[in-house]
């Protein structure tokens, strides 16, 4: 298998940056859920303070020689939110919207995500403020290498392990790995995950997040006593997560009645041929012009009469303004932060079963963990082994969260935060405060 090393041409498009009202501030969104779970757990005040602060925040200036011979300086961040359970884990994004506040929120999110699936990792995130689509491959390589050199003191298989995120890919991870290895004077594959298969990447990583969504959706259907066969599903976002989840759910017998991407949505009550849609995207690089359904808007898709809604594009799409109109029985959050805190209570009142992002899309970081384990062991697994172990972890994590939700009579999101926070808190209590 040869790895596709092209840089992404499609990307998450935030329709309007001014939409970031307080309801949609990522750090506030994360903290309001954290606070509720911490209160229910009766977290001691000292530990509450510790977990509300990131361990380490690094900001670096990244000078890059551009192709026109001029030097440009970019700003990069890396935040290690919490490393009590193990090395920090979290992606690096290249985007104009990157800010320290956002990186901090995403690093905290990674801490809870790794803990909810019980991986021996802490949480981190990194980003560089830039527009990668306007940069040449050479400029991006120089940016990546200089940013890596800037944050190298935190990096390492035992301390901080990045992965791809918005607008970065396995090509970028290969540069990070090479730069780190050059500094260490030997090859260190386990310093990043999401690498090309040929240099220590894991089989099954590309499909892992979508596969994880499929697994937890099946568990939710089972829990609610709904059959899988014939279950109707609407998927927003037809990229890595959305297209794989749609394909695998269709294979399990679900009927995917709507899909969408940044160019718009398509609805077909008889079920969309997902294979045909994937083929279309491969050729055209978007769903534009797809003839397998009637055109709808992305907003229409969210309020369709379906059993399962799978938002897998961008954050803050289900808000207090449209949550009342959502008709799905289950929401599986493939994207990070698709539901605002303001929408949570509305969905709960309506009895909608939400599989929260930190659980629903944890399949990706779980197979990243497998990649790290395989690199460190120098022994690589078959795709079947990867998928079997992923199924095991996702199923077990769903059950852990559901059990706590029933025990405390709370929704799945609050329960997921309670599971993660109590796991991180337990390790802090055991380790004590170093003085
Ligand atoms: P991707 O770039 O492969 O796909 C994104 C899709 O969303 C594309 O189809 C794009 O056209 C569509 N899109 C962009 N803007 C849109 C808009 N305004 N309205 C509707 N659709 C829009 O990205 P991905 O890797 O599939 O990630 C999707 C989401 O899942 C993100 O929130 C990401 O953070 C999250 N996530 C991804 C992974 C992973 O392993 N890829 C893991 C965890 C979480």
Boltz pocket constraint, residues with backbone or C-beta under 6 A from the ligand:
constraints:
  - pocket:
      binder: B
      contacts: [[A, 10], [A, 11], [A, 12], [A, 13], [A, 14], [A, 15], [A, 205], [A, 206], [A, 209], [A, 236], [A, 237], [A, 238], [A, 239], [A, 240], [A, 241], [A, 242], [A, 260], [A, 261], [A, 262], [A, 263], [A, 298], [A, 312], [A, 313], [A, 314], [A, 315], [A, 334], [A, 335], [A, 336], [A, 361], [A, 362], [A, 364], [A, 365]]
      max_distance: 6.0
